[in-house]
Amino acid sequence: MPYKAQPTRLQRNFGQAFERLDLWTRNPWRRYSLFIIILLTGFLLGSSIGVINGVLALMDPVGAFFVVLLLETMVRVRRYEPFLKRPKIVLQIIDVARIGLLYGLLMEGFKLL
């Protein structure tokens, strides 16, 4: 009979990370500050992708492909909301990150006009 190892403390903590984050963000100020930090991080990432692709000018189609792939993956994860057993905060974080990334890319595009 195979021996089943008991879960370690690290495995239990990572397994409960989303639930702990959901409990931590019950306070509206914490939730809003987390969303603002994620929005600004997404904006920084989006503008960085635009600047790096503009400077290199060699990998524009490849960079665009990866950005579209990332955004499409975020949209598809959002679509399966009723089937996920994760707390709602995870989907809200994905939405805010997607908005920040898209806003950063759009601002870089408007700089070129």
N, CA, C and O atoms as CSV, one atom per row, in Angstrom:
chain,resi,resn,atom,element,x,y,z
A,1,MET,N,N,0.844,-1.171,0.000
A,1,MET,CA,C,0.000,0.000,0.000
A,1,MET,C,C,0.898,1.245,0.000
A,1,MET,O,O,1.795,1.358,0.835
A,2,PRO,N,N,0.658,2.191,-0.941
A,2,PRO,CA,C,1.520,3.371,-1.017
A,2,PRO,C,C,1.291,4.292,0.174
A,2,PRO,O,O,0.180,4.451,0.680
A,3,TYR,N,N,2.381,4.878,0.585
A,3,TYR,CA,C,2.349,5.794,1.712
A,3,TYR,C,C,2.013,7.183,1.213
A,3,TYR,O,O,2.669,7.688,0.302
A,4,LYS,N,N,0.998,7.814,1.796
A,4,LYS,CA,C,0.613,9.173,1.414
A,4,LYS,C,C,1.207,10.144,2.436
A,4,LYS,O,O,0.900,10.084,3.626
A,5,ALA,N,N,2.044,11.017,1.952
A,5,ALA,CA,C,2.693,11.984,2.832
A,5,ALA,C,C,1.689,13.029,3.297
A,5,ALA,O,O,0.818,13.462,2.542
A,6,GLN,N,N,1.828,13.413,4.529
A,6,GLN,CA,C,0.921,14.434,5.036
A,6,GLN,C,C,1.353,15.795,4.516
A,6,GLN,O,O,2.540,16.019,4.281
A,7,PRO,N,N,0.396,16.716,4.333
A,7,PRO,CA,C,0.752,18.030,3.782
A,7,PRO,C,C,1.616,18.821,4.750
A,7,PRO,O,O,1.400,18.809,5.962
A,8,THR,N,N,2.586,19.499,4.194
A,8,THR,CA,C,3.471,20.320,5.011
A,8,THR,C,C,2.814,21.658,5.304
A,8,THR,O,O,1.771,21.992,4.741
A,9,ARG,N,N,3.428,22.404,6.178
A,9,ARG,CA,C,2.901,23.714,6.528
A,9,ARG,C,C,2.928,24.657,5.323
A,9,ARG,O,O,2.018,25.464,5.131
A,10,LEU,N,N,3.983,24.541,4.517
A,10,LEU,CA,C,4.097,25.370,3.322
A,10,LEU,C,C,2.971,25.060,2.331
A,10,LEU,O,O,2.388,25.974,1.747
A,11,GLN,N,N,2.670,23.789,2.143
A,11,GLN,CA,C,1.587,23.408,1.241
A,11,GLN,C,C,0.244,23.913,1.750
A,11,GLN,O,O,-0.586,24.360,0.958
A,12,ARG,N,N,0.022,23.849,3.039
A,12,ARG,CA,C,-1.246,24.342,3.587
A,12,ARG,C,C,-1.357,25.850,3.441
A,12,ARG,O,O,-2.432,26.362,3.131
A,13,ASN,N,N,-0.256,26.574,3.659
A,13,ASN,CA,C,-0.301,28.031,3.546
A,13,ASN,C,C,-0.540,28.475,2.111
A,13,ASN,O,O,-1.319,29.398,1.873
A,14,PHE,N,N,0.118,27.832,1.151
A,14,PHE,CA,C,-0.108,28.201,-0.248
A,14,PHE,C,C,-1.491,27.773,-0.714
A,14,PHE,O,O,-2.080,28.424,-1.577
A,15,GLY,N,N,-2.004,26.715,-0.168
A,15,GLY,CA,C,-3.347,26.262,-0.529
A,15,GLY,C,C,-4.428,27.198,-0.033
A,15,GLY,O,O,-5.499,27.292,-0.633
A,16,GLN,N,N,-4.155,27.890,1.055
A,16,GLN,CA,C,-5.141,28.802,1.625
A,16,GLN,C,C,-4.823,30.268,1.328
A,16,GLN,O,O,-5.387,31.162,1.959
A,17,ALA,N,N,-3.938,30.519,0.389
A,17,ALA,CA,C,-3.502,31.893,0.125
A,17,ALA,C,C,-4.647,32.766,-0.378
A,17,ALA,O,O,-4.773,33.916,0.042
A,18,PHE,N,N,-5.485,32.236,-1.272
A,18,PHE,CA,C,-6.571,33.050,-1.818
A,18,PHE,C,C,-7.634,33.331,-0.759
A,18,PHE,O,O,-8.200,34.424,-0.723
A,19,GLU,N,N,-7.908,32.358,0.098
A,19,GLU,CA,C,-8.885,32.586,1.158
A,19,GLU,C,C,-8.365,33.606,2.166
A,19,GLU,O,O,-9.124,34.442,2.657
A,20,ARG,N,N,-7.074,33.535,2.472
A,20,ARG,CA,C,-6.489,34.495,3.399
A,20,ARG,C,C,-6.476,35.898,2.792
A,20,ARG,O,O,-6.702,36.883,3.495
A,21,LEU,N,N,-6.210,35.986,1.486
A,21,LEU,CA,C,-6.250,37.287,0.814
A,21,LEU,C,C,-7.666,37.845,0.822
A,21,LEU,O,O,-7.857,39.048,0.998
A,22,ASP,N,N,-8.657,36.986,0.634
A,22,ASP,CA,C,-10.047,37.421,0.660
A,22,ASP,C,C,-10.429,37.941,2.046
A,22,ASP,O,O,-11.120,38.954,2.162
A,23,LEU,N,N,-9.989,37.261,3.079
A,23,LEU,CA,C,-10.268,37.735,4.436
A,23,LEU,C,C,-9.549,39.050,4.723
A,23,LEU,O,O,-10.103,39.931,5.381
A,24,TRP,N,N,-8.318,39.185,4.232
A,24,TRP,CA,C,-7.551,40.399,4.467
A,24,TRP,C,C,-8.176,41.606,3.785
A,24,TRP,O,O,-8.093,42.721,4.300
A,25,THR,N,N,-8.798,41.395,2.637
A,25,THR,CA,C,-9.364,42.517,1.881
A,25,THR,C,C,-10.832,42.771,2.206
A,25,THR,O,O,-11.519,43.454,1.447
A,26,ARG,N,N,-11.311,42.248,3.294
A,26,ARG,CA,C,-12.689,42.576,3.707
A,26,ARG,C,C,-12.807,44.051,4.070
A,26,ARG,O,O,-13.872,44.649,3.921
A,27,ASN,N,N,-11.722,44.629,4.542
A,27,ASN,CA,C,-11.684,46.059,4.831
A,27,ASN,C,C,-11.631,46.801,3.495
A,27,ASN,O,O,-10.738,46.546,2.689
A,28,PRO,N,N,-12.577,47.721,3.247
A,28,PRO,CA,C,-12.612,48.399,1.937
A,28,PRO,C,C,-11.343,49.180,1.608
A,28,PRO,O,O,-10.954,49.246,0.442
A,29,TRP,N,N,-10.685,49.777,2.612
A,29,TRP,CA,C,-9.470,50.540,2.341
A,29,TRP,C,C,-8.356,49.636,1.856
A,29,TRP,O,O,-7.603,50.005,0.955
A,30,ARG,N,N,-8.245,48.470,2.437
A,30,ARG,CA,C,-7.228,47.523,1.986
A,30,ARG,C,C,-7.525,47.041,0.576
A,30,ARG,O,O,-6.624,46.910,-0.252
A,31,ARG,N,N,-8.803,46.780,0.311
A,31,ARG,CA,C,-9.200,46.310,-1.016
A,31,ARG,C,C,-8.893,47.358,-2.078
A,31,ARG,O,O,-8.325,47.042,-3.124
A,32,TYR,N,N,-9.269,48.602,-1.810
A,32,TYR,CA,C,-9.023,49.659,-2.793
A,32,TYR,C,C,-7.544,49.932,-2.980
A,32,TYR,O,O,-7.096,50.170,-4.101
A,33,SER,N,N,-6.785,49.902,-1.906
A,33,SER,CA,C,-5.348,50.133,-2.045
A,33,SER,C,C,-4.686,48.998,-2.825
A,33,SER,O,O,-3.779,49.242,-3.621
A,34,LEU,N,N,-5.133,47.757,-2.600
A,34,LEU,CA,C,-4.611,46.630,-3.371
A,34,LEU,C,C,-4.947,46.786,-4.852
A,34,LEU,O,O,-4.106,46.529,-5.713
A,35,PHE,N,N,-6.171,47.206,-5.147
A,35,PHE,CA,C,-6.573,47.400,-6.544
A,35,PHE,C,C,-5.782,48.523,-7.208
A,35,PHE,O,O,-5.404,48.409,-8.374
A,36,ILE,N,N,-5.531,49.597,-6.479
A,36,ILE,CA,C,-4.753,50.705,-7.048
A,36,ILE,C,C,-3.315,50.273,-7.318
A,36,ILE,O,O,-2.744,50.625,-8.351
A,37,ILE,N,N,-2.733,49.517,-6.399
A,37,ILE,CA,C,-1.365,49.033,-6.596
A,37,ILE,C,C,-1.299,48.115,-7.816
A,37,ILE,O,O,-0.366,48.208,-8.614
A,38,ILE,N,N,-2.272,47.242,-7.962
A,38,ILE,CA,C,-2.280,46.321,-9.105
A,38,ILE,C,C,-2.549,47.073,-10.405
A,38,ILE,O,O,-1.956,46.753,-11.435
A,39,LEU,N,N,-3.432,48.064,-10.371
A,39,LEU,CA,C,-3.703,48.867,-11.563
A,39,LEU,C,C,-2.453,49.611,-12.016
A,39,LEU,O,O,-2.137,49.620,-13.206
A,40,LEU,N,N,-1.746,50.228,-11.093
A,40,LEU,CA,C,-0.538,50.959,-11.451
A,40,LEU,C,C,0.585,50.023,-11.892
A,40,LEU,O,O,1.383,50.381,-12.758
A,41,THR,N,N,0.652,48.840,-11.308
A,41,THR,CA,C,1.643,47.855,-11.755
A,41,THR,C,C,1.334,47.388,-13.167
A,41,THR,O,O,2.245,47.233,-13.981
A,42,GLY,N,N,0.059,47.160,-13.469
A,42,GLY,CA,C,-0.326,46.795,-14.830
A,42,GLY,C,C,-0.033,47.912,-15.816
A,42,GLY,O,O,0.405,47.658,-16.938
A,43,PHE,N,N,-0.275,49.151,-15.400
A,43,PHE,CA,C,0.042,50.289,-16.254
A,43,PHE,C,C,1.542,50.367,-16.518
A,43,PHE,O,O,1.957,50.612,-17.651
A,44,LEU,N,N,2.353,50.163,-15.493
A,44,LEU,CA,C,3.804,50.176,-15.647
A,44,LEU,C,C,4.254,49.065,-16.588
A,44,LEU,O,O,5.112,49.281,-17.444
A,45,LEU,N,N,3.682,47.891,-16.433
A,45,LEU,CA,C,4.029,46.769,-17.302
A,45,LEU,C,C,3.625,47.050,-18.749
A,45,LEU,O,O,4.386,46.764,-19.673
A,46,GLY,N,N,2.429,47.609,-18.947
A,46,GLY,CA,C,1.974,47.922,-20.297
A,46,GLY,C,C,2.821,48.982,-20.969
A,46,GLY,O,O,3.156,48.857,-22.147
A,47,SER,N,N,3.167,50.018,-20.238
A,47,SER,CA,C,4.005,51.055,-20.848
A,47,SER,C,C,5.429,50.546,-21.067
A,47,SER,O,O,6.089,50.957,-22.022
A,48,SER,N,N,5.903,49.672,-20.209
A,48,SER,CA,C,7.245,49.102,-20.395
A,48,SER,C,C,7.294,48.207,-21.629
A,48,SER,O,O,8.271,48.228,-22.378
A,49,ILE,N,N,6.260,47.436,-21.835
A,49,ILE,CA,C,6.217,46.575,-23.023
A,49,ILE,C,C,6.229,47.428,-24.283
A,49,ILE,O,O,6.927,47.109,-25.245
A,50,GLY,N,N,5.458,48.510,-24.280
A,50,GLY,CA,C,5.432,49.390,-25.443
A,50,GLY,C,C,6.772,50.059,-25.703
A,50,GLY,O,O,7.199,50.164,-26.853
A,51,VAL,N,N,7.434,50.510,-24.657
A,51,VAL,CA,C,8.724,51.188,-24.815
A,51,VAL,C,C,9.789,50.202,-25.280
A,51,VAL,O,O,10.567,50.515,-26.182
A,52,ILE,N,N,9.834,49.030,-24.686
A,52,ILE,CA,C,10.852,48.044,-25.057
A,52,ILE,C,C,10.656,47.595,-26.495
A,52,ILE,O,O,11.627,47.476,-27.242
A,53,ASN,N,N,9.421,47.346,-26.889
A,53,ASN,CA,C,9.175,46.964,-28.280
A,53,ASN,C,C,9.506,48.094,-29.240
A,53,ASN,O,O,9.998,47.846,-30.341
A,54,GLY,N,N,9.244,49.330,-28.838
A,54,GLY,CA,C,9.560,50.456,-29.704
A,54,GLY,C,C,11.052,50.669,-29.864
A,54,GLY,O,O,11.510,51.044,-30.944
A,55,VAL,N,N,11.809,50.440,-28.823
A,55,VAL,CA,C,13.259,50.637,-28.888
A,55,VAL,C,C,13.910,49.548,-29.719
A,55,VAL,O,O,14.766,49.830,-30.558
A,56,LEU,N,N,13.514,48.318,-29.492
A,56,LEU,CA,C,14.138,47.217,-30.226
A,56,LEU,C,C,13.727,47.192,-31.693
A,56,LEU,O,O,14.563,46.947,-32.563
A,57,ALA,N,N,12.469,47.440,-31.975
A,57,ALA,CA,C,11.915,47.513,-33.337
A,57,ALA,C,C,12.197,46.258,-34.159
A,57,ALA,O,O,12.093,46.284,-35.386
A,58,LEU,N,N,12.545,45.189,-33.508
A,58,LEU,CA,C,12.765,43.939,-34.215
A,58,LEU,C,C,11.671,42.926,-33.934
A,58,LEU,O,O,11.371,42.074,-34.771
A,59,MET,N,N,11.079,43.021,-32.762
A,59,MET,CA,C,10.167,41.983,-32.315
A,59,MET,C,C,8.757,42.531,-32.142
A,59,MET,O,O,8.040,42.079,-31.249
A,60,ASP,N,N,8.341,43.472,-32.949
A,60,ASP,CA,C,7.005,44.037,-32.810
A,60,ASP,C,C,5.902,42.985,-32.959
A,60,ASP,O,O,5.020,42.928,-32.102
A,61,PRO,N,N,5.907,42.154,-33.998
A,61,PRO,CA,C,4.841,41.146,-34.110
A,61,PRO,C,C,4.872,40.115,-32.986
A,61,PRO,O,O,3.823,39.671,-32.519
A,62,VAL,N,N,6.054,39.738,-32.557
A,62,VAL,CA,C,6.161,38.750,-31.475
A,62,VAL,C,C,5.674,39.363,-30.158
A,62,VAL,O,O,4.953,38.712,-29.402
A,63,GLY,N,N,6.057,40.582,-29.889
A,63,GLY,CA,C,5.599,41.262,-28.679
A,63,GLY,C,C,4.100,41.458,-28.671
A,63,GLY,O,O,3.444,41.267,-27.647
A,64,ALA,N,N,3.553,41.842,-29.826
A,64,ALA,CA,C,2.104,42.005,-29.935
A,64,ALA,C,C,1.387,40.676,-29.726
A,64,ALA,O,O,0.329,40.624,-29.099
A,65,PHE,N,N,1.972,39.598,-30.259
A,65,PHE,CA,C,1.371,38.278,-30.076
A,65,PHE,C,C,1.309,37.896,-28.607
A,65,PHE,O,O,0.280,37.409,-28.138
A,66,PHE,N,N,2.396,38.112,-27.874
A,66,PHE,CA,C,2.413,37.745,-26.459
A,66,PHE,C,C,1.471,38.617,-25.627
A,66,PHE,O,O,0.861,38.134,-24.674
A,67,VAL,N,N,1.353,39.883,-25.979
A,67,VAL,CA,C,0.435,40.764,-25.254
A,67,VAL,C,C,-1.005,40.344,-25.504
A,67,VAL,O,O,-1.804,40.277,-24.570
A,68,VAL,N,N,-1.342,40.061,-26.754
A,68,VAL,CA,C,-2.698,39.617,-27.071
A,68,VAL,C,C,-2.983,38.274,-26.412
A,68,VAL,O,O,-4.090,38.047,-25.923
A,69,LEU,N,N,-2.005,37.390,-26.394
A,69,LEU,CA,C,-2.162,36.093,-25.742
A,69,LEU,C,C,-2.405,36.261,-24.242
A,69,LEU,O,O,-3.252,35.576,-23.669
A,70,LEU,N,N,-1.670,37.162,-23.612
A,70,LEU,CA,C,-1.855,37.417,-22.186
A,70,LEU,C,C,-3.233,38.003,-21.897
A,70,LEU,O,O,-3.918,37.551,-20.979
A,71,LEU,N,N,-3.643,38.999,-22.669
A,71,LEU,CA,C,-4.953,39.614,-22.455
A,71,LEU,C,C,-6.082,38.631,-22.722
A,71,LEU,O,O,-7.073,38.611,-21.992
A,72,GLU,N,N,-5.943,37.817,-23.760
A,72,GLU,CA,C,-6.981,36.838,-24.075
A,72,GLU,C,C,-7.077,35.765,-22.998
A,72,GLU,O,O,-8.170,35.292,-22.688
A,73,THR,N,N,-5.949,35.382,-22.431
A,73,THR,CA,C,-5.969,34.413,-21.332
A,73,THR,C,C,-6.680,34.998,-20.116
A,73,THR,O,O,-7.434,34.301,-19.439
A,74,MET,N,N,-6.439,36.276,-19.841
A,74,MET,CA,C,-7.116,36.924,-18.714
A,74,MET,C,C,-8.623,36.990,-18.936
A,74,MET,O,O,-9.397,36.828,-17.992
A,75,VAL,N,N,-9.040,37.224,-20.166
A,75,VAL,CA,C,-10.474,37.267,-20.471
A,75,VAL,C,C,-11.091,35.877,-20.332
A,75,VAL,O,O,-12.199,35.738,-19.812
A,76,ARG,N,N,-10.391,34.868,-20.785
A,76,ARG,CA,C,-10.927,33.498,-20.709
A,76,ARG,C,C,-11.016,32.993,-19.278
A,76,ARG,O,O,-11.939,32.252,-18.942
A,77,VAL,N,N,-10.075,33.379,-18.436
A,77,VAL,CA,C,-10.159,32.999,-17.026
A,77,VAL,C,C,-11.379,33.651,-16.399
A,77,VAL,O,O,-12.060,33.037,-15.578
A,78,ARG,N,N,-11.653,34.866,-16.774
A,78,ARG,CA,C,-12.826,35.596,-16.253
A,78,ARG,C,C,-14.130,34.941,-16.679
A,78,ARG,O,O,-15.116,34.985,-15.943
A,79,ARG,N,N,-14.145,34.340,-17.852
A,79,ARG,CA,C,-15.362,33.734,-18.379
A,79,ARG,C,C,-15.822,32.543,-17.554
A,79,ARG,O,O,-17.020,32.272,-17.472
A,80,TYR,N,N,-14.881,31.826,-16.940
A,80,TYR,CA,C,-15.221,30.635,-16.180
A,80,TYR,C,C,-15.438,30.936,-14.701
A,80,TYR,O,O,-15.168,30.093,-13.846
A,81,GLU,N,N,-15.917,32.116,-14.405
A,81,GLU,CA,C,-16.121,32.531,-13.019
A,81,GLU,C,C,-17.056,31.607,-12.241
A,81,GLU,O,O,-16.726,31.256,-11.108
A,82,PRO,N,N,-18.199,31.193,-12.779
A,82,PRO,CA,C,-19.088,30.354,-11.959
A,82,PRO,C,C,-18.502,28.977,-11.641
A,82,PRO,O,O,-18.916,28.344,-10.669
A,83,PHE,N,N,-17.559,28.512,-12.432
A,83,PHE,CA,C,-17.019,27.174,-12.238
A,83,PHE,C,C,-15.807,27.147,-11.316
A,83,PHE,O,O,-15.401,26.082,-10.852
A,84,LEU,N,N,-15.232,28.309,-11.052
A,84,LEU,CA,C,-14.052,28.360,-10.190
A,84,LEU,C,C,-14.458,28.346,-8.723
A,84,LEU,O,O,-15.473,28.928,-8.343
A,85,LYS,N,N,-13.677,27.694,-7.926
A,85,LYS,CA,C,-13.941,27.642,-6.484
A,85,LYS,C,C,-13.147,28.698,-5.728
A,85,LYS,O,O,-13.120,28.696,-4.497
A,86,ARG,N,N,-12.507,29.588,-6.454
A,86,ARG,CA,C,-11.699,30.623,-5.828
A,86,ARG,C,C,-12.589,31.771,-5.362
A,86,ARG,O,O,-13.699,31.949,-5.864
A,87,PRO,N,N,-12.095,32.545,-4.401
A,87,PRO,CA,C,-12.861,33.726,-3.971
A,87,PRO,C,C,-12.956,34.760,-5.092
A,87,PRO,O,O,-12.178,34.740,-6.046
A,88,LYS,N,N,-13.898,35.635,-4.957
A,88,LYS,CA,C,-14.159,36.648,-5.980
A,88,LYS,C,C,-13.003,37.636,-6.127
A,88,LYS,O,O,-12.854,38.260,-7.177
A,89,ILE,N,N,-12.197,37.782,-5.098
A,89,ILE,CA,C,-11.096,38.751,-5.129
A,89,ILE,C,C,-10.087,38.408,-6.219
A,89,ILE,O,O,-9.488,39.309,-6.807
A,90,VAL,N,N,-9.890,37.130,-6.497
A,90,VAL,CA,C,-8.922,36.720,-7.517
A,90,VAL,C,C,-9.365,37.218,-8.890
A,90,VAL,O,O,-8.546,37.712,-9.665
A,91,LEU,N,N,-10.641,37.090,-9.192
A,91,LEU,CA,C,-11.147,37.559,-10.483
A,91,LEU,C,C,-11.116,39.080,-10.573
A,91,LEU,O,O,-10.879,39.633,-11.647
A,92,GLN,N,N,-11.352,39.756,-9.461
A,92,GLN,CA,C,-11.268,41.213,-9.473
A,92,GLN,C,C,-9.830,41.678,-9.672
A,92,GLN,O,O,-9.595,42.688,-10.335
A,93,ILE,N,N,-8.881,40.966,-9.115
A,93,ILE,CA,C,-7.467,41.296,-9.320
A,93,ILE,C,C,-7.093,41.113,-10.782
A,93,ILE,O,O,-6.372,41.937,-11.345
A,94,ILE,N,N,-7.577,40.038,-11.404
A,94,ILE,CA,C,-7.301,39.802,-12.827
A,94,ILE,C,C,-7.904,40.921,-13.675
A,94,ILE,O,O,-7.270,41.394,-14.618
A,95,ASP,N,N,-9.111,41.341,-13.348
A,95,ASP,CA,C,-9.751,42.422,-14.102
A,95,ASP,C,C,-8.990,43.732,-13.982
A,95,ASP,O,O,-8.774,44.423,-14.978
A,96,VAL,N,N,-8.584,44.075,-12.771
A,96,VAL,CA,C,-7.870,45.337,-12.555
A,96,VAL,C,C,-6.505,45.299,-13.245
A,96,VAL,O,O,-6.073,46.301,-13.815
A,97,ALA,N,N,-5.830,44.162,-13.199
A,97,ALA,CA,C,-4.535,44.041,-13.880
A,97,ALA,C,C,-4.707,44.166,-15.393
A,97,ALA,O,O,-3.882,44.783,-16.067
A,98,ARG,N,N,-5.768,43.586,-15.918
A,98,ARG,CA,C,-6.032,43.682,-17.358
A,98,ARG,C,C,-6.321,45.126,-17.771
A,98,ARG,O,O,-5.852,45.581,-18.815
A,99,ILE,N,N,-7.083,45.837,-16.965
A,99,ILE,CA,C,-7.385,47.234,-17.266
A,99,ILE,C,C,-6.109,48.073,-17.231
A,99,ILE,O,O,-5.900,48.907,-18.112
A,100,GLY,N,N,-5.261,47.870,-16.240
A,100,GLY,CA,C,-4.012,48.615,-16.141
A,100,GLY,C,C,-3.082,48.322,-17.306
A,100,GLY,O,O,-2.469,49.239,-17.853
A,101,LEU,N,N,-2.968,47.064,-17.693
A,101,LEU,CA,C,-2.118,46.683,-18.816
A,101,LEU,C,C,-2.621,47.306,-20.121
A,101,LEU,O,O,-1.833,47.845,-20.898
A,102,LEU,N,N,-3.900,47.233,-20.352
A,102,LEU,CA,C,-4.471,47.799,-21.568
A,102,LEU,C,C,-4.342,49.323,-21.592
A,102,LEU,O,O,-4.070,49.906,-22.641
A,103,TYR,N,N,-4.534,49.960,-20.452
A,103,TYR,CA,C,-4.400,51.409,-20.383
A,103,TYR,C,C,-2.959,51.840,-20.653
A,103,TYR,O,O,-2.725,52.839,-21.333
A,104,GLY,N,N,-2.002,51.095,-20.127
A,104,GLY,CA,C,-0.594,51.399,-20.386
A,104,GLY,C,C,-0.242,51.253,-21.856
A,104,GLY,O,O,0.492,52.073,-22.408
A,105,LEU,N,N,-0.762,50.215,-22.487
A,105,LEU,CA,C,-0.516,50.021,-23.922
A,105,LEU,C,C,-1.158,51.125,-24.760
A,105,LEU,O,O,-0.567,51.600,-25.730
A,106,LEU,N,N,-2.363,51.526,-24.383
A,106,LEU,CA,C,-3.040,52.591,-25.125
A,106,LEU,C,C,-2.309,53.930,-24.977
A,106,LEU,O,O,-2.197,54.690,-25.940
A,107,MET,N,N,-1.823,54.209,-23.791
A,107,MET,CA,C,-1.090,55.463,-23.602
A,107,MET,C,C,0.195,55.486,-24.419
A,107,MET,O,O,0.566,56.530,-24.955
A,108,GLU,N,N,0.880,54.349,-24.522
A,108,GLU,CA,C,2.069,54.276,-25.363
A,108,GLU,C,C,1.692,54.449,-26.837
A,108,GLU,O,O,2.443,55.057,-27.600
A,109,GLY,N,N,0.562,53.931,-27.228
A,109,GLY,CA,C,0.121,54.117,-28.612
A,109,GLY,C,C,-0.233,55.550,-28.925
A,109,GLY,O,O,0.026,56.022,-30.032
A,110,PHE,N,N,-0.823,56.257,-27.971
A,110,PHE,CA,C,-1.168,57.656,-28.187
A,110,PHE,C,C,0.057,58.556,-28.213
A,110,PHE,O,O,0.018,59.636,-28.801
A,111,LYS,N,N,1.137,58.127,-27.586
A,111,LYS,CA,C,2.374,58.909,-27.653
A,111,LYS,C,C,2.948,58.926,-29.066
A,111,LYS,O,O,3.653,59.860,-29.446
A,112,LEU,N,N,2.641,57.888,-29.838
A,112,LEU,CA,C,3.186,57.817,-31.188
A,112,LEU,C,C,2.398,58.669,-32.187
A,112,LEU,O,O,2.866,58.895,-33.303
A,113,LEU,N,N,1.227,59.138,-31.808
A,113,LEU,CA,C,0.431,59.944,-32.743
A,113,LEU,C,C,0.935,61.336,-32.912
A,113,LEU,O,O,0.356,62.114,-33.669
